[in-house]
Amino acid sequence: MYVFKPFVFTECLNPISEARPSPRTFPTIFSDEKYLYSFSGYKYIVNRDTITDYDNPKIIKQIWKYNLSTGVWSCLPKQQYLPTNSEIILGMTFKSDKLIVATWNENQSKGYLYTHHLKDENRVVKIKAKGPIPERSIIHNFVNHGSYLYTIGNNHNLSVYRVDPETAIWEKLTPENGNDFPGYYEDIELAYDGKRIYVLFIKLYEERIREIKTIQAYDVEQNRWYILSTTGDPNNDKPFPDVRTNFGNSSYIDPLTKDVSVIISGGNMNHTIYSDIWQLNLRTLQWTCLNKFGFSLPQPVCEHDALITYNGKMYIFGGRIKNTNDRLIEINTLYSSWLRIPRLTDICWDAVNHYYKDLNTKTDEELFNLGLPVNIVKSRCQ
């Protein structure tokens, strides 16, 4: 029996879906109103000599899509252009039904911009990049602002870069108060509220991870850096999230207040893997631990990805968990949970999909006999 349960994760599993992505770490997921897409990821290869160690992870070069209504996975056809193993993926984003991937080849000192047209699944455009490419070894998320894609950070500082997705021309910007925050950066996480790009998380080579209390923010319009102090949750035993790495990072716009919040989930530090979920309101800079409302991940997980859809449903996919032998293993599980009470039409549609797993296979007459609007079913399921 269908029961609407907000703040409870359930596994997204449809028995009629014959295909599904393989287990992977560090996937990148994004969505439109109909599909969730998964790009890339890594598969760790066990070292045959030691059995317990891992060789360099193997990159997975695939684009999968998951129908949010039918729960059916499908792999996009093999495409002519995908980043090669010699290319480092600098970042990727979803923009106007296109997956845009920026790469850099360290040995050849050149990069490319790949534009995957997701509506025309066989069409990929590859352009050689020009200008000062941000040389780094870790994927950072991109920010869509105007006609440019912005990103922050290279291996040596927090320089601000932007690229024109039409021409693949990179620019390195010079903020008015000119602070690139030099350091040997191993990883960072970014968030965006429409005006500012926030550097939420910093990991320096061979140094401790910075606590998530003070954050840098780059104002795109003002071309200036700001140093901001966040406020802890006064009603939680721990006012701030524990220091961690490899957590899920997603953004959410409150439909009533229009406030933008960042939701971080899971992650790990040393031998601890987390299952907690935290929210940071980017207007008030107030942290809230959502666990106190009974909202937590279904199991501790790290190296996963997360997103929140336009109507307020959170998805997490992939990553690594500890098995019964206390070893880290990759997973390919997709979970979802409502972050808020959605519209009644969304709840009704959830119920319809709960009872009918094969709407995409039904004829117009069968849909009419079920009392379902044919145009809505076709727009969401077929």
N, C-alpha and C positions, 0 to 999 in steps of 0.2 A: 504493500500500500504506500502511495506517495505521501510523504510528510515534508513540508517545507521546514528546513533547519538552517538558519543563518549561523555563521561562525562555527561551522562543523565541516571538516574536510571529508570528502568522499572520493573514492577512486573512480576515475573516468575510464570505464571498461565496457565495451560493447562486444558481446560474444560473436556477432556477425562480422566484425572487423578482422579480416584474415591477415592483414599486415600491420606492423607497428615498428617504430624505431628500435634499434638495438640499444642496450644499456650504454650510457655515456656520461661523461662529466663535462662541466662547463658548456652546456648547450646554450644557444641564444633563442629565446622564444618571443614572439610578438603576434598581434592579432588584428583582424578587422572585425566587422560585424558578423561574419560568417565562418571564418576559419581562424584557427591557431596555427602558426607556422613555427617550425623548429629548424634551425640551421646550424650545421657544424657540431662541434663537440669533440671529445677525446676518449679513446679507449686505451686503458693501461694494459701493457703487455707484461705478463709475469716473466721474470728472469729465470730461465730454465736451470741455471747453475745453482741458484740459491732458493728458488721456489717462493721465497718471502719478499724479495725485493722486486722493484719494477723498473723495466727499461724505459726509455723515453716514450711517452704516450703517442699513440697513433691518431692523427687527425681524421675525423669522419667527415667526408665531403659529400653531404646530402642535404636536400631540402625536403622536409616532410610537411604535410598539412593535415590538420585534424578538424573535421567538421564539428562545430560547437553544438549542433543540434542532434546529428545522428550518431556522433561518437565514433566515426569511421576514420581511420588513418589511411593516407595514401602517400606514396613517394613520388615527387615530381620526376618527370622523365629525365634520363641522362642528358645533360646539357653540354653544349660545345665548350663553354668556358666556366671553369671553377678554379679557385686559387690552387696553385701547385704546392707540393710539399716544401718547396724552397721559399715560399712566400709566407711572411708573418702577417696575420690578420691584425690590422691596427684597430679596426672597429667596424660596426655595421649598424644599420638603422632601417626602419620601415617608413617609406614616404610615398604617398599617392599610389598605392598598389604596387610598389617596387621595393625590392630588397636591394639595398646599396651596401657593398662591401669594399672597404679600402684595405690595400695590402702594401707591404714593403718587402723587397728582397735585399737582405743585408749584404749578401755577397756581390750583387750586381749594382747596389746603390740606386735602385729604381723601384717605383711602385706602380700600382694599377688601381683603377676604380671599376668594379663590376656592378652592373645594374641588371638585376634579374626581374623581368616583367612577369609578375605572378598571375596575371590574367591570361597572358599568352605564355604558357609554361615552357615553350621551347625557345623563347627569345631572351638572349643575354647579350648585353653590350659591354665590351671591354675597352677601356681607354687608358692609355699610358699617362700617368700622373706627372705633373710639372710643379715646380716651386719647392719650397722647403718642407719636405715630408717629415712628420714627427717620428723620429727613429726610436722605436721602443720594442720590447719583446713581449708585452702583455696586451691583450685586448682591452680597450677602454670603450665605454659606451659613447655614442655620438648624440648630439642634441640638434634637433631641427629648429632653426630660427630664421625666419624670412626665406630667402632663396639659398641659404648656406647651411652646411653641416658643420657644427663646432665640436671640438674636442680639446681636452686639456691634458698636458703631460707628455714628457718623453723620459728617457732613462736618467736624465740629469737634472730636470727641473719641472716646474708646473707652467711651462709656456702655453699660451693660448693659440690654437690653430683653427683655421676654418678652410673648407674646401667647397668649390662650386661643383655640384654633382653633374652639371651639364658639360663642363669643360675639363673637370679633374685637375683644376689649378688650385694648388695649396697656397695659403698665406699664413705667415707667422705674425700675430698681432702684437702691438706694443702698448700695454695698458698705461694710462696717464700717470698712475702712481708706481709704475714700472717695477713690480716685485715678481720675479719668477720663482721664488722660494726654492733656491738651489738645494739639491740633495740627490742621492742615488735611489731613485724610486723603483720599487719592484711591482707595486700594484696600487691603483686608486679606484674609487667608485664615485660616480657623478650623479647629480640629480638636477632637475630643471623645473622652474615654476612659471615660465613664460617670459621672464626678464633676467633672472640670474641663474648661473650655473654653479651649483654647490659641490665642493669637494668634500664628500662625506667621510672618506676613509683613505688613509695613507699607510702604506707599508714600505719602509726603507730597507735596503739591502743590509743584512746582518745587524739590524737594529730592531728595537721593539716597535710594535704597532702603536700609532698614536691613538689615544682614547677619543671616543666619539663625543666629546664635550664641546670643543672649539672647532669650528669649521671655517674654511675659506669660501668666499663666494665672489664670482666674477660677474659684474653687471655688463651685459652685452651692449646695451644702448649707451651707457656712460663710459664704457671701456675702462673700468676701474675695478680694483680688488677691494674686498671688505673682509675683515676678520670678525666673526660672529660667535657669541657665546650662547650655547643652548641651555635650556632649563630642564632639570630632571623631573621625573614623575613623583610628586609628593605623596601619592597614595600607594606606592609600591615599595616593597622591601629594598629593592635595588632601584635607585632613581634613574640610572643610566644603563644601557646595554653593556654587558661584559665586552672587553676588547676581544676582537675576533677577526677572522678572515674568511673568504670564500662563502659569503652569505648571499641570499637572494635580495635583490634590490629592485623595487617596483614603485611606481607613482600612482596616486589616486587623487581625483578632483571631486571634492564634496559637491553634490548637485545643488545643495541649498546655500551654503556659504561661499562656494567657489574656491575655498582654500585648497591648496595643493599640499598633499602629504606624501612623505616617503615611507614605505613599508619595508623593513628589513626582516628577514626570516632565516632561522637556522645559522649555519656557519660553523667554524671550528677554531679552536686555539689549543695548540699542543695536542693532548690526547682527548680533549673534550669536544664533543659534537653537540650542537644546540638544537632545540626544537621550539624555542621561544620566538615570539613575533612582537616587533616594536614599531610604533608609528611616530614620525617626527613631522609636526605641522610646520611648513616652511614659512608661514606668516608669523606665527607666534614663537617659533623655535622651541616648542614644548614637546618633550618626549612623553609618550604614553605606552606602558607595557600592556599589550592586549591579552596576555595570559591571565590577568586577574579577572577578565570577563569570560574565562573558560575557552579562549581561542588560542590554539597552539597547533604546530605541525603534527601530522599523524605519527611521525617518528623523527628522531634526530637525523638531520641530513646536512651535508655541505656540498659545495661545488655544483649546486643546482642553479636553475634560473626560475624567475617568478615574473608574473605580470598581472595586471588588473584590467579587466575589460571595461568598455565604455559604460556598461550598466552595473558595474560594481562587483563582479565575480572575480575572485583571485584564483590563479592557476600556478602550480609549481610542477616542474618537470625535471627528471634526471637527477644527477648528482651521485654521491656516495654515502652509504650507511655502513654501520658495523654489523657483521653477521654474527651467528651464534659462537663462532670461534674468535670473536673480537678482531676480525680482519675487515679492512675496508673493501667493499665491493660496489661496482657501479650498478645503477638501477635505471629502468626505463619507464617508471610509473608516472602517470599524470594524475594529479589530485586537483580538486576545485572546491571552493567554499564561497558563499556570499559574504561580503563585507558589510552589507547594509540590507535593509528591507527594500527590494526593488519594486518596480511597477507591477500591478496585478497581472498585466499581460505577460510579463517575464515569468512570474510564478506559474501561470497557466501553461505557458509553453514548456516550462520545466516538467510539469506533470504529464503533458502530452508525450514528451520524449521519454519519460520514465515508462510509460505503458506501451509505446509503439517504437520499437528499435529499428524498424525497417521502412520508415516513411519515404525514404529516397527511392524505394523500389515500387511504390504503389502508383496505380494509374489515377487519372483525374476522377474517374467514376468511383473508384474505391475511396479516395479522399473525400468526395462529396457525400458518400454514404456514411462516412465517419463523422460528418458534420464539420470538417475542417476546411478553412478557406484555402482553395487551391493555390492562389497567387502567393500567399504567405509561406506555405509549405515549400513551394518551388523556389522561392527566393532564399530560403534558409537551408534547404536540404539538398537541392539538386543543382 
